[in-house]
Amino acid sequence: MEPEEHSEYSAAHLERCAKAGQAWGGGGGPAKTVVNWWKEKLYSLGHPGAVQARIDSDWQRLQCGPGRDKAIWEPRHGAFVAQVNLIADSDRPERPCPKYYYQISRILLQAAGRWSESYVIAHSAFVGCKVALCETDGTHNRYYQDRAPDGQPIPGSARFSPIPGTTLDLVISWNDYWGFSVPEPYLNARHDLVAMIG
């Protein structure tokens, strides 16, 4: 192959490449790079540490489970009331948590007057927040399996009605997406247990 033919072949080849790039939407020009791309996301090298590893693990568990479509309640949304249940250590061997872990079953949307199960709480965002555990009359906060539909609470009438003298004030020591831990348990609850957080 003569030098002239090689030169013409290279020019034709480059022209075809440019046209192909235009068809693909790239325009055949140089690739566009993002300036300082490493500042846009937090990247870290090495072992993430036990806390971050737990957050990452819980995030993966949330995304792969039924909670992936739930909204995340953050401190900026304000204080809230949630119905909770104490989870025994023997009931959660696959997901070890600090002692006295309370799982949230539903959150009270006071403006709408109903309890909702479509929220999880932001991981580690409520550590250090005050929480008041107390008992409440179940008349306005749940669906009764043994009652007919006309005997159920009126939609929109849900409200928070703590039983006087049953409040225990604590501070959240740890929380994940599904609940929180406190330094001591609420003992001898005879009614539904709720938590006022924030």
C-alpha positions in Angstrom: 0.0 0.0 0.0 1.4 3.3 -1.0 1.6 6.2 1.5 -1.0 8.3 -0.4 -3.5 5.4 -0.3 -2.8 4.9 3.4 -3.4 8.6 4.0 -6.7 8.5 2.0 -7.8 5.3 3.8 -7.1 6.9 7.2 -9.1 10.0 6.3 -12.0 8.0 5.1 -11.9 5.8 8.1 -12.0 8.8 10.4 -14.9 10.4 8.5 -16.9 7.2 8.9 -16.1 7.1 12.6 -17.3 10.7 13.0 -20.6 9.9 11.2 -21.1 6.9 13.3 -20.5 9.0 16.4 -23.2 11.5 15.3 -25.7 8.6 14.8 -25.0 7.5 18.4 -25.5 11.0 19.7 -21.9 11.5 20.7 -21.1 13.8 17.7 -17.9 12.0 17.0 -16.0 14.5 19.2 -13.9 13.9 22.3 -15.6 12.4 25.3 -16.9 14.9 27.8 -15.4 14.6 31.3 -16.9 15.8 34.5 -14.6 18.3 36.3 -13.8 17.3 39.9 -16.0 14.2 39.7 -14.4 12.9 42.9 -16.0 15.7 44.9 -19.5 14.9 43.9 -19.8 11.7 45.9 -18.2 10.5 49.0 -15.6 7.8 48.2 -13.5 6.1 50.8 -10.7 3.6 50.5 -10.1 0.7 52.9 -12.3 -0.7 55.7 -15.4 1.5 56.2 -15.5 0.9 60.0 -18.2 -1.0 62.0 -20.8 1.8 62.0 -20.6 2.6 58.3 -20.5 -1.1 57.5 -23.7 -1.6 59.5 -25.4 1.4 57.8 -24.4 0.0 54.3 -25.7 -3.4 55.3 -29.0 -2.1 56.6 -29.4 0.0 53.4 -29.0 -3.1 51.2 -31.4 -5.0 53.4 -33.9 -2.1 53.1 -33.6 -1.9 49.3 -34.0 -5.7 48.9 -36.9 -6.0 51.2 -40.5 -4.9 51.3 -39.5 -1.5 52.8 -37.8 -0.3 49.6 -40.9 1.7 48.6 -41.4 3.3 52.0 -40.7 7.0 52.6 -37.9 7.8 55.1 -38.9 9.9 58.1 -36.1 12.4 58.9 -35.6 14.8 61.9 -36.5 17.7 59.6 -40.0 16.3 59.3 -40.5 17.0 63.0 -41.5 15.0 66.1 -43.7 12.0 65.6 -45.6 9.3 67.5 -45.1 5.7 66.6 -46.5 2.4 67.9 -43.7 0.2 69.0 -42.9 -3.3 70.2 -40.0 -4.5 72.3 -38.0 -7.1 70.3 -36.3 -9.8 72.4 -32.6 -10.6 71.6 -33.6 -14.2 70.7 -36.0 -12.9 68.0 -33.3 -11.0 66.0 -30.1 -13.2 65.8 -29.6 -12.4 62.1 -29.5 -8.6 62.8 -27.9 -8.0 66.2 -28.9 -4.7 67.8 -28.1 -3.1 71.1 -30.3 -4.1 74.1 -33.8 -2.8 74.5 -34.6 -2.5 70.8 -38.1 -1.2 70.0 -39.4 -1.9 66.5 -41.7 0.7 64.9 -44.9 -0.8 63.5 -46.6 2.4 62.4 -46.4 6.1 62.6 -49.3 8.5 63.4 -50.0 11.1 60.7 -51.7 13.6 62.9 -52.9 15.9 60.2 -54.5 13.0 58.3 -55.8 11.4 61.5 -54.6 7.9 60.7 -51.8 5.5 61.4 -49.4 4.7 58.5 -47.1 1.8 57.9 -45.5 3.4 54.8 -42.5 5.0 56.6 -39.2 4.0 58.0 -36.9 6.3 60.0 -33.6 7.7 58.8 -30.7 5.5 59.9 -28.6 6.9 62.9 -30.4 10.2 62.5 -32.3 10.1 65.9 -29.4 9.1 68.1 -29.4 11.5 71.1 -33.0 12.5 70.6 -35.5 12.3 73.4 -38.1 9.6 73.4 -41.0 9.2 75.7 -42.4 5.6 75.9 -46.0 5.4 77.2 -49.1 3.4 77.0 -52.2 4.4 75.1 -55.8 3.3 74.8 -56.1 1.2 71.6 -59.6 2.5 70.8 -58.3 5.0 68.2 -55.1 3.5 66.9 -55.7 0.1 65.3 -57.9 -2.2 63.4 -59.7 -4.8 65.6 -59.8 -8.3 64.1 -62.8 -9.3 66.3 -65.0 -6.4 65.3 -67.3 -5.9 62.3 -66.4 -3.1 59.8 -69.0 -0.8 61.3 -67.4 -1.3 64.7 -64.0 -0.1 63.7 -62.6 3.4 64.4 -63.8 6.1 62.0 -61.2 6.8 59.3 -59.4 10.0 60.1 -60.2 9.9 63.8 -56.9 8.4 64.9 -55.3 10.4 67.7 -52.6 10.1 70.3 -54.1 9.6 73.7 -51.5 8.6 76.3 -52.7 7.0 79.6 -51.7 9.4 82.4 -48.9 8.3 84.6 -47.4 5.8 82.2 -44.7 7.9 80.6 -41.0 6.9 80.7 -38.6 9.6 79.4 -35.4 8.2 77.7 -32.8 9.1 75.1 -32.3 7.1 71.9 -28.8 5.5 72.0 -29.0 3.9 68.5 -31.5 3.5 65.6 -31.8 1.8 62.3 -34.5 2.1 59.6 -37.0 -0.1 61.6 -36.6 1.0 65.2 -34.4 2.3 68.0 -32.6 1.3 71.2 -32.8 2.9 74.6 -30.7 2.4 77.8 -33.5 0.7 79.7 -36.7 -1.1 78.9 -40.3 -0.2 79.5 -41.6 -2.8 82.0 -45.0 -4.2 82.6 -46.9 -2.6 79.8 -50.6 -3.5 79.9 -51.7 -1.6 76.9 -50.4 -0.6 73.5 -47.0 1.0 73.7 -46.2 4.1 71.8 -43.1 6.3 71.5 -43.1 10.1 71.2 -39.8 10.9 69.3 -38.3 14.4 68.9 
